Every structure is written in C-alpha cells, then in structure tokens.
Amino acid sequence: MRDAIEMIVKALVDDSDNVDIREVEQRNGATLIEVRVAPNDVGKIIGKQGKTIRALRSLARIAGARKNRRYLLEIVE
C-alpha cells in the first residue's frame, strides 16, 4: 500500500524528492500511513475542498478491505 500511495503522491507534487511515506503499526491492528511533503506542496495533496486527500483515503480504505486490513492516511507537516 505504501508504494501505491508514494507513486500517486509523487505524481501530484512539484518537489517529488521531498516526499516521505512511512507506515506505522497501530495497537488496534490498523496501519497508519504518514505522508510528508514539502510545505509548498501540502495544498496539492489536500486539493480543492479536500477532494484529493479524501480520494487517497478512500483508495487506502478500499485496498485495506480487500486485504482484511485497516489503513489510515494522514498528512504530517
């Protein structure tokens, strides 16, 4: 899942060298995917009215349902 999110995020931002994706296992069995980008690219990840980040979270949720896992996606500044 990490690789798919990384590929999509790198395609969206201007500075793809500053993209950092980390997976953190949570106690409740969920996997938190932390997305770090350059400060001027945060708006591109969020999108207008949050549509882009909502779409990324939906993608993670659907992929997790297929694998019987729970993925949470957060932008870390």
Z-matrix of the N, CA and C atoms (Angstrom, degrees):
N
C 1 1.454
C 2 1.529 1 109.97
N 3 1.324 2 115.45 1 -38.09
C 4 1.454 3 120.77 2 -179.18
C 5 1.517 4 111.18 3 -58.26
N 6 1.321 5 116.95 4 -43.28
C 7 1.465 6 120.94 5 -177.97
C 8 1.528 7 111.95 6 -65.72
N 9 1.317 8 116.66 7 -38.88
C 10 1.466 9 120.29 8 179.74
C 11 1.527 10 110.72 9 -65.65
N 12 1.331 11 116.75 10 -45.83
C 13 1.468 12 120.79 11 178.87
C 14 1.525 13 110.01 12 -63.04
N 15 1.336 14 117.17 13 -41.48
C 16 1.462 15 120.82 14 179.84
C 17 1.524 16 111.47 15 -62.25
N 18 1.314 17 117.15 16 -42.10
C 19 1.467 18 120.92 17 -179.89
C 20 1.537 19 110.69 18 -63.19
N 21 1.314 20 117.05 19 -43.05
C 22 1.461 21 121.36 20 -178.98
C 23 1.531 22 110.78 21 -67.28
N 24 1.334 23 116.16 22 -45.28
C 25 1.471 24 120.27 23 -178.09
C 26 1.526 25 110.65 24 -64.47
N 27 1.328 26 117.48 25 -42.32
C 28 1.465 27 120.07 26 179.49
C 29 1.529 28 111.55 27 -63.19
N 30 1.329 29 117.78 28 -30.61
C 31 1.461 30 120.92 29 177.76
C 32 1.530 31 111.47 30 -73.49
N 33 1.333 32 117.23 31 -25.23
C 34 1.465 33 120.92 32 -176.88
C 35 1.525 34 113.97 33 -84.79
N 36 1.325 35 117.83 34 -31.56
C 37 1.465 36 120.61 35 -171.89
C 38 1.526 37 111.92 36 -93.80
N 39 1.340 38 115.71 37 163.03
C 40 1.463 39 121.70 38 176.50
C 41 1.527 40 111.55 39 -80.57
N 42 1.337 41 116.23 40 -41.21
C 43 1.461 42 121.70 41 -176.42
C 44 1.528 43 109.37 42 -103.08
N 45 1.322 44 117.23 43 81.04
C 46 1.469 45 120.87 44 -175.12
C 47 1.524 46 112.88 45 -72.33
N 48 1.333 47 117.87 46 -13.49
C 49 1.463 48 120.58 47 178.05
C 50 1.527 49 112.19 48 -72.81
N 51 1.323 50 117.23 49 -24.16
C 52 1.465 51 121.40 50 -179.10
C 53 1.523 52 113.44 51 -94.41
N 54 1.320 53 118.27 52 15.33
C 55 1.460 54 121.68 53 178.21
C 56 1.526 55 108.53 54 -85.21
N 57 1.329 56 115.98 55 128.24
C 58 1.457 57 121.74 56 178.23
C 59 1.523 58 108.18 57 -132.74
N 60 1.323 59 116.10 58 122.02
C 61 1.463 60 122.10 59 -179.48
C 62 1.526 61 107.44 60 -116.79
N 63 1.323 62 117.10 61 128.96
C 64 1.465 63 121.23 62 178.27
C 65 1.513 64 109.83 63 -129.70
N 66 1.323 65 115.61 64 143.71
C 67 1.458 66 121.46 65 174.26
C 68 1.523 67 108.41 66 -106.30
N 69 1.321 68 116.28 67 129.64
C 70 1.459 69 122.32 68 179.50
C 71 1.522 70 107.62 69 -124.65
N 72 1.326 71 115.54 70 122.63
C 73 1.469 72 120.10 71 178.28
C 74 1.523 73 109.50 72 -75.92
N 75 1.313 74 116.56 73 132.45
C 76 1.458 75 122.91 74 179.11
C 77 1.532 76 109.46 75 -96.26
N 78 1.317 77 116.77 76 163.09
C 79 1.469 78 121.03 77 179.27
C 80 1.521 79 113.19 78 -67.33
N 81 1.301 80 117.00 79 -30.88
C 82 1.467 81 120.68 80 -176.61
C 83 1.526 82 112.74 81 -84.26
N 84 1.325 83 117.79 82 10.64
C 85 1.462 84 121.30 83 177.71
C 86 1.517 85 114.21 84 92.01
N 87 1.304 86 117.31 85 -5.18
C 88 1.460 87 121.00 86 179.38
C 89 1.532 88 109.61 87 -83.68
N 90 1.321 89 115.58 88 159.49
C 91 1.455 90 121.74 89 175.95
C 92 1.521 91 108.18 90 -115.43
N 93 1.321 92 116.21 91 121.70
C 94 1.458 93 122.04 92 178.45
C 95 1.522 94 108.26 93 -91.61
N 96 1.311 95 117.03 94 125.59
C 97 1.457 96 122.45 95 176.84
C 98 1.526 97 106.81 96 -105.16
N 99 1.336 98 115.72 97 112.82
C 100 1.457 99 121.72 98 -179.74
C 101 1.522 100 109.23 99 -95.65
N 102 1.327 101 116.42 100 127.66
C 103 1.455 102 122.57 101 179.90
C 104 1.519 103 108.64 102 -110.86
N 105 1.326 104 115.70 103 121.61
C 106 1.470 105 121.18 104 176.41
C 107 1.517 106 108.10 105 -117.50
N 108 1.335 107 115.69 106 129.26
C 109 1.463 108 121.68 107 177.65
C 110 1.521 109 108.64 108 -134.06
N 111 1.317 110 116.53 109 171.37
C 112 1.462 111 121.21 110 176.46
C 113 1.537 112 108.88 111 -61.81
N 114 1.328 113 117.11 112 148.41
C 115 1.473 114 119.93 113 -177.48
C 116 1.530 115 114.18 114 -55.77
N 117 1.320 116 118.09 115 -34.03
C 118 1.467 117 118.92 116 -179.39
C 119 1.527 118 112.65 117 -79.58
N 120 1.330 119 118.88 118 -6.63
C 121 1.462 120 122.06 119 178.94
C 122 1.529 121 113.41 120 -102.33
N 123 1.320 122 117.63 121 -3.39
C 124 1.465 123 120.45 122 -178.10
C 125 1.528 124 110.78 123 -60.93
N 126 1.322 125 117.15 124 -40.49
C 127 1.461 126 120.96 125 179.82
C 128 1.515 127 112.66 126 -62.89
N 129 1.316 128 117.20 127 -31.81
C 130 1.464 129 120.28 128 179.01
C 131 1.516 130 111.28 129 -71.12
N 132 1.314 131 117.23 130 -32.32
C 133 1.459 132 120.96 131 177.66
C 134 1.521 133 110.47 132 -74.28
N 135 1.320 134 117.02 133 -37.22
C 136 1.458 135 120.53 134 179.50
C 137 1.525 136 110.41 135 -72.47
N 138 1.317 137 117.51 136 -44.14
C 139 1.457 138 121.20 137 179.38
C 140 1.513 139 112.68 138 79.52
N 141 1.319 140 115.17 139 174.14
C 142 1.458 141 120.07 140 178.92
C 143 1.520 142 109.58 141 -67.93
N 144 1.324 143 115.28 142 124.72
C 145 1.457 144 124.28 143 -179.12
C 146 1.527 145 111.87 144 55.03
N 147 1.334 146 117.39 145 26.13
C 148 1.457 147 121.70 146 176.06
C 149 1.515 148 115.35 147 76.68
N 150 1.319 149 117.19 148 16.08
C 151 1.466 150 120.03 149 -175.48
C 152 1.528 151 112.96 150 -67.62
N 153 1.328 152 117.27 151 -36.98
C 154 1.467 153 119.61 152 -177.43
C 155 1.525 154 110.73 153 -69.04
N 156 1.323 155 117.89 154 -47.29
C 157 1.459 156 119.91 155 -179.49
C 158 1.522 157 110.52 156 -67.26
N 159 1.324 158 117.25 157 -33.68
C 160 1.458 159 120.08 158 176.57
C 161 1.525 160 111.03 159 -63.99
N 162 1.337 161 116.10 160 -39.45
C 163 1.462 162 120.48 161 178.21
C 164 1.529 163 111.08 162 -66.66
N 165 1.329 164 117.27 163 -40.98
C 166 1.465 165 120.81 164 177.14
C 167 1.525 166 111.15 165 -63.47
N 168 1.320 167 116.81 166 -41.02
C 169 1.471 168 120.07 167 178.28
C 170 1.521 169 111.16 168 -66.50
N 171 1.319 170 117.33 169 -37.44
C 172 1.464 171 120.48 170 176.85
C 173 1.520 172 110.77 171 -64.45
N 174 1.311 173 116.71 172 -41.89
C 175 1.456 174 121.54 173 177.59
C 176 1.532 175 110.72 174 -60.33
N 177 1.330 176 116.80 175 -44.91
C 178 1.460 177 121.00 176 178.65
C 179 1.522 178 111.23 177 -64.22
N 180 1.323 179 117.20 178 -40.23
C 181 1.462 180 121.04 179 179.82
C 182 1.527 181 111.46 180 -65.49
N 183 1.324 182 116.85 181 -42.18
C 184 1.464 183 120.73 182 179.96
C 185 1.523 184 111.15 183 -67.62
N 186 1.338 185 116.55 184 -42.79
C 187 1.465 186 120.21 185 178.21
C 188 1.524 187 110.35 186 -63.75
N 189 1.299 188 117.45 187 -37.41
C 190 1.458 189 121.01 188 178.16
C 191 1.515 190 112.19 189 -67.50
N 192 1.308 191 116.96 190 -36.86
C 193 1.464 192 120.13 191 179.02
C 194 1.521 193 111.04 192 -64.58
N 195 1.316 194 117.21 193 -34.56
C 196 1.465 195 120.74 194 178.52
C 197 1.521 196 111.79 195 -69.03
N 198 1.348 197 116.56 196 -29.65
C 199 1.464 198 120.93 197 -178.13
C 200 1.530 199 112.36 198 -101.84
N 201 1.333 200 116.73 199 8.30
C 202 1.470 201 122.44 200 -176.16
C 203 1.528 202 111.70 201 55.87
N 204 1.323 203 115.99 202 41.66
C 205 1.456 204 122.97 203 177.03
C 206 1.515 205 108.21 204 -129.38
N 207 1.313 206 116.74 205 165.68
C 208 1.457 207 121.37 206 177.92
C 209 1.519 208 108.38 207 -120.90
N 210 1.324 209 116.40 208 120.93
C 211 1.461 210 122.26 209 178.99
C 212 1.524 211 109.13 210 -110.69
N 213 1.320 212 115.98 211 134.23
C 214 1.453 213 122.93 212 174.55
C 215 1.520 214 107.54 213 -117.41
N 216 1.320 215 117.11 214 135.73
C 217 1.458 216 121.81 215 -176.67
C 218 1.517 217 109.63 216 -116.62
N 219 1.334 218 117.02 217 126.40
C 220 1.458 219 122.07 218 -179.92
C 221 1.516 220 110.37 219 -133.66
N 222 1.322 221 115.81 220 145.24
C 223 1.457 222 121.84 221 173.01
C 224 1.525 223 107.07 222 -94.75
N 225 1.325 224 117.15 223 124.04
C 226 1.453 225 122.61 224 -179.30
C 227 1.518 226 107.64 225 -107.19
N 228 1.328 227 115.95 226 126.57
C 229 1.461 228 120.71 227 -178.95
C 230 1.500 229 111.11 228 -100.21
